[in-house]
């Protein structure tokens, strides 16, 4: 159906475009797509950040603090006790940060990542940005998240010792080692409606400049329990904002025909909750912070909200260097983090995809909060691929923090 | 920028501009010029002063000096609406002291751009002997050439001498010939001869007791009517030759102008006036309540309406009535999201707003101009839709009817009480309000039309309920029942008042005055003919432009002069 010529109808036909994708991905074999009575609802992802959950058990020794604490820990990792580390840091403006023996301790002034130019900092007399060579500095041994609860998915079907319990559903075996890495850094140590600050700001920047990320759900009756097909795609256009700065529901998005970011999962809706069969996931970004998001053994749990939006978590085994890339671009200053500490912790807690040569795990179980609002999906000719159903939430996206409670 | 400000200060400091305004005020100019005006001689009389609208000012500057000249601001404040049109109200306006100052600053800025070293050669066809002193001949040549276009008539010798004198004085004070020319140019641009369309009359040779517009005034009337701008060189040449005073020459020019793409400028200006787009200046839809109504949406809504009208009436040569039930329009991504419809995406990052043609499906709730964001938001309150305002707008702006203002001491509290559990919908509240006999007369005329549009909130977003109660869009138009806006549009389209209003408004827009009884008779006959043949824009414009009465000075205007 071409909107230019014939207008739209509520009944959706599967266009040649979607059939092409079906052929590429094996979707064509899904009997759902051979039927005429399929409805497809479209969404645009309005918010993405690592899943966060914090209670009194999460960081029993306290959180990792802010910039001074990072520097103290970093200097202590150089072999100084806490008192001398503080003296060294306090002397930076007086003598460049020297120890009691008069030796300059470069770790006292280093800031890693982001746009910090190497010329303004030095380490042992050399221009140095530690984000570029994190392994050159000693492990500062930051605090890691503990406790019982974390958001996420059970990726391996087991409830091992290192797994969590879902705080809302009580499901055991939640695999989210990423949360162990991040959970005791202050800006991650938050609960809804507060979001991890640095990721909110990063997404706030990216979402206005980067082609949108889309989700569609197809099935016979999406208001009932049943089998569905779930797709993730990249759009050719960026989301619109409303007067609140929320991502506007009901906007139209053209699908990128490049199959690289096309993901199809068999899924099901049960009790207004969407889940999928595990599979690989890749979606290309166009942002310095999000060049892409990718997982293996991907799972999700999205709630279909009454306003038409989706909310929940997607997770899988993510190459840990992808997350380090994001953090190093973002930098330590805004994030109030220690890139060196997180680098060592990502390596330490990585729990999948061992390197055949070294045996070191290259991926880490992780989970991301996702919010998606109703959107129309169209192809390059304007043919309708997915309907926008529902008015969407009043507030959505990164500019506000008025979310409903997480499931 | 510093240099520009400095020049402005220098020019203003000379006191020349104030002097010019005083010296060239209409009364003095009238006495000084009547005996010398080209082509009119002693018999010439000024008929009307019609202030240029902001758009007309901008269009004129761009046509005379080029699109690259930036017109940074508006000299005039908002006008007044009279007989349903701002164009008619412009006839009543004078200039306040602050407006004169605004025009002066605007003129200084424009003159500085026009005579900037990078541009001056394109306009100045002579080179001064010495840039530090006045070149009399070169200045006179510049003033004569530019003056013809600014004043839309040739300047008299006295006028040229007066502006050369200004140039001389400024050149001597500032030591720069081009500063002198700038002063003269500013003087012309703050002159009433530029800021107002001063229409002048001559005796009608076929009926000596009546008067008609002189050749230059005809050119201006025609140009602002059809193109919303100052007369083109071709039209001025036709005026100079006297062709415009005769049917054949006049019709040739009308034909030429009607086939130009610039006819769209005239169409846009007319409908922006008729549909009260001046309300955009004060539109304040509350984005807390209607978050989809962003500033971009507001701007795009305005353009959507004009694009739709231009496409229907000019490109598709559709009947004016079709505007009220057409399903074809143009949308942007933001407008489509507000309307809740999918559109093809032609957006490229960093590109212009991508307009795409769109046709609503059959039985879609949106049909015609009344369901566009422009109409729906312009006639709403900031925080609520208003069936009364929308109904009043249809009556006044589309049907040329007059709804009297509400009587004093009316209790509006119930109408405003949108949270009243006993009156959940505005229909309930207005029904109760109409129980007051002093209110019912007018509200009975206004409310039914607006209630059919209640499925669109103040921002134009579609809805089916208000406070949880279903919205009833039914009503009666001229004794016939309708159930929704689609059916109302069909009834409205068939009502002869709709097309009659257009015909009368278009004429009044062109003349900037109310019609005489003779003209009303002609308009009624024309309306009847067009209604049978099709109310098509070009045909209407052509008939009006060719009507000899369009250039005749009504007796009332002659009486005013005396």
Boltz contact constraints between the chains, C-beta under 6 A:
constraints:
  - contact:
      token1: [A, 3]
      token2: [B, 344]
      max_distance: 6.0
  - contact:
      token1: [A, 4]
      token2: [B, 357]
      max_distance: 6.0
  - contact:
      token1: [A, 7]
      token2: [B, 359]
      max_distance: 6.0
  - contact:
      token1: [A, 7]
      token2: [B, 360]
      max_distance: 6.0
  - contact:
      token1: [A, 7]
      token2: [B, 361]
      max_distance: 6.0
  - contact:
      token1: [A, 8]
      token2: [B, 342]
      max_distance: 6.0
  - contact:
      token1: [A, 8]
      token2: [B, 361]
      max_distance: 6.0
  - contact:
      token1: [A, 9]
      token2: [B, 361]
      max_distance: 6.0
  - contact:
      token1: [A, 237]
      token2: [B, 345]
      max_distance: 6.0
  - contact:
      token1: [A, 237]
      token2: [B, 347]
      max_distance: 6.0
  - contact:
      token1: [A, 240]
      token2: [B, 334]
      max_distance: 6.0
  - contact:
      token1: [A, 240]
      token2: [B, 337]
      max_distance: 6.0
  - contact:
      token1: [A, 242]
      token2: [B, 291]
      max_distance: 6.0
  - contact:
      token1: [A, 242]
      token2: [B, 292]
      max_distance: 6.0
  - contact:
      token1: [A, 243]
      token2: [B, 287]
      max_distance: 6.0
  - contact:
      token1: [A, 243]
      token2: [B, 291]
      max_distance: 6.0
  - contact:
      token1: [A, 243]
      token2: [B, 294]
      max_distance: 6.0
  - contact:
      token1: [A, 244]
      token2: [B, 291]
      max_distance: 6.0
  - contact:
      token1: [A, 248]
      token2: [B, 337]
      max_distance: 6.0
  - contact:
      token1: [A, 250]
      token2: [B, 337]
      max_distance: 6.0
  - contact:
      token1: [A, 250]
      token2: [B, 340]
      max_distance: 6.0
  - contact:
      token1: [A, 251]
      token2: [B, 333]
      max_distance: 6.0
  - contact:
      token1: [A, 251]
      token2: [B, 337]
      max_distance: 6.0
  - contact:
      token1: [A, 252]
      token2: [B, 336]
      max_distance: 6.0
  - contact:
      token1: [A, 252]
      token2: [B, 342]
      max_distance: 6.0
  - contact:
      token1: [A, 252]
      token2: [B, 343]
      max_distance: 6.0
  - contact:
      token1: [A, 252]
      token2: [B, 345]
      max_distance: 6.0
  - contact:
      token1: [A, 254]
      token2: [B, 345]
      max_distance: 6.0
  - contact:
      token1: [A, 376]
      token2: [B, 342]
      max_distance: 6.0
  - contact:
      token1: [A, 378]
      token2: [B, 342]
      max_distance: 6.0
  - contact:
      token1: [A, 382]
      token2: [B, 344]
      max_distance: 6.0
  - contact:
      token1: [A, 384]
      token2: [B, 342]
      max_distance: 6.0
